[in-house]
Structure formats: C-alpha cells, structure tokens
Amino acid sequence: QVQLVESGGGLVQAGDSLRLSCAASGRTFSSYAMAWFRQAPGKEREFVAAIAGWNSGTRYADSVKGRFTISRDNAKNTVYLQMNSLTCEDTAVYYCAARSSMVVNFDANVYNYWGQGTQVTVSS
C-alpha cells in the first residue's frame, strides 16, 4: 500500500516562495509517475505539475509554468514542488498523487494514490 503525506503549506505573502514536499512509502516509488494537483474553494481540482518515473520528464500547467518546479529525490522517496512568485490565484489545497506507471498524465482519474492535501494561502 502506497501512502503519501504532503507538507510545507502555509500562509505567505504575494511574491514569496514556498516548497511543498510529498513523502511516499514503498520502494517502488522511483518508477512511479508523481503529480501535484490543487483545488481552490468552489473550483474543480486542477492539474499543476507532474514528473515521470526515474525523473525522465516533467509537465506543467500553463498557469504555473516558469514559476513552479517539480522534482524528486528517489533515494528519499520524496517529491517536491518549488513555488516561486506566488500570487493570490495560487491559493488552494495542494494534493500529491501517484500512479503505478512511469508515464506522466494530467488526468486526475489515472492516479492511484492520493495524499490528504496541504493548504497554501497567498495574501497580498
């Protein structure tokens, strides 16, 4: 059973940076594609970023491209989301997700495992 635990959320000012972490269980982590999704109040859950198994590729939503960076440390079973130049539009609960495939995907329905989420609030 794969378990995901997000951390690093909090309250920050617009323009600040924040790094989210997702700690995963299991030794199969390295081959799993990992992703970040977010959900703001009253909105659908949306894709943010994904990284392929074995760090073979990344994908980003247009809204965060150039500001956010997804990375992984397979030795630590951890995925990160570095968030720079944050704006109020980035306020949401951020969720970590994993799928038992190395191929990335922007569709939340293909991900097998989910964390409980971490709140990111950006104020002006």
C-alpha positions as CSV (number, residue, x, y, z in Angstrom):
1,Q,0.0,0.0,0.0
2,V,1.4,3.4,-1.1
3,Q,0.9,6.3,1.3
4,L,1.5,9.9,0.5
5,V,1.9,12.7,3.0
6,E,2.2,16.3,1.9
7,S,3.8,19.1,3.9
8,G,5.2,22.6,3.5
9,G,2.0,24.5,3.1
10,G,1.2,27.7,4.9
11,L,0.3,31.4,4.7
12,V,2.7,33.6,2.7
13,Q,2.7,37.0,1.0
14,A,2.3,37.5,-2.7
15,G,5.7,37.3,-4.4
16,D,7.1,34.9,-1.8
17,S,8.3,31.3,-2.4
18,L,7.2,28.1,-0.8
19,R,8.4,24.5,-1.2
20,L,5.9,21.6,-0.8
21,S,7.1,18.1,-0.1
22,C,5.4,14.8,-0.6
23,A,6.8,11.8,1.3
24,A,5.9,8.4,-0.2
25,S,6.1,4.9,1.2
26,G,7.3,1.9,-0.7
27,R,10.4,1.0,-2.6
28,T,8.6,1.2,-5.9
29,F,8.5,5.0,-5.7
30,S,11.3,5.5,-8.2
31,S,9.3,4.1,-11.1
32,Y,6.0,5.9,-10.3
33,A,4.9,9.0,-12.0
34,M,4.1,11.6,-9.4
35,A,2.0,14.7,-9.7
36,W,0.6,17.8,-7.9
37,F,-3.0,18.9,-8.2
38,R,-4.7,21.7,-6.4
39,Q,-8.3,22.7,-5.6
40,A,-9.5,26.2,-4.6
41,P,-12.8,26.8,-2.9
42,G,-15.7,26.4,-5.4
43,K,-13.4,25.1,-8.1
44,E,-12.6,21.8,-9.7
45,R,-9.4,20.0,-8.8
46,E,-6.8,21.0,-11.4
47,F,-3.5,19.7,-12.6
48,V,-0.4,21.6,-11.5
49,A,2.7,19.6,-12.4
50,A,3.9,16.0,-12.9
51,I,7.2,14.2,-13.1
52,A,7.8,10.8,-14.7
53,G,9.2,7.8,-13.1
54,W,13.0,7.9,-12.9
55,N,12.9,11.6,-13.4
56,S,12.5,11.1,-17.2
57,G,10.3,14.1,-17.8
58,T,8.1,16.8,-16.4
59,R,4.8,18.6,-17.3
60,Y,3.3,21.8,-16.0
61,A,0.0,23.6,-16.2
62,D,0.3,26.8,-18.2
63,S,-0.7,28.8,-15.2
64,V,2.4,27.8,-13.2
65,K,5.0,27.2,-16.0
66,G,8.1,29.2,-15.3
67,R,7.2,29.8,-11.7
68,F,6.9,26.2,-10.2
69,T,9.3,23.4,-10.5
70,I,8.6,19.8,-9.7
71,S,11.5,17.5,-8.7
72,R,12.0,14.2,-7.0
73,D,14.6,12.6,-4.8
74,N,14.2,8.9,-5.3
75,A,16.6,8.0,-2.6
76,K,14.4,9.8,-0.1
77,N,11.0,8.7,-1.7
78,T,10.1,12.4,-1.8
79,V,8.6,14.7,-4.5
80,Y,8.9,18.5,-4.2
81,L,7.1,21.4,-5.7
82,Q,9.1,24.6,-5.6
83,M,6.7,27.5,-5.9
84,N,8.1,30.9,-6.7
85,S,6.4,34.3,-7.4
86,L,3.3,33.2,-5.7
87,T,0.0,35.1,-6.3
88,C,-3.4,35.1,-4.7
89,E,-4.5,32.9,-7.6
90,D,-2.3,30.1,-6.2
91,T,-4.3,29.8,-3.0
92,A,-5.6,26.3,-2.8
93,V,-5.3,22.9,-1.2
94,Y,-2.4,21.1,-2.9
95,Y,-2.5,17.3,-3.3
96,C,0.2,14.9,-4.1
97,A,-0.7,11.9,-6.3
98,A,1.0,8.8,-7.7
99,R,0.3,6.2,-10.3
100,S,1.9,2.8,-10.8
101,S,3.4,3.9,-14.2
102,M,6.4,5.9,-15.1
103,V,4.4,7.9,-17.7
104,V,3.1,11.3,-16.6
105,N,-0.6,12.3,-17.1
106,F,-2.6,15.4,-16.4
107,D,-5.8,13.5,-15.7
108,A,-6.5,13.0,-12.0
109,N,-8.5,9.9,-12.7
110,V,-5.5,7.9,-13.7
111,Y,-3.7,8.4,-10.4
112,N,-4.0,5.5,-8.0
113,Y,-2.8,7.1,-4.7
114,W,-3.5,10.5,-3.1
115,G,-2.4,12.4,-0.1
116,Q,-4.7,14.4,2.2
117,G,-3.5,17.7,0.9
118,T,-1.8,20.8,2.4
119,Q,-3.2,24.3,2.4
120,V,-1.4,27.1,0.6
121,T,-2.7,30.6,1.2
122,V,-1.3,33.6,-0.5
123,S,-2.2,37.1,0.7
124,S,-1.5,40.5,-0.8
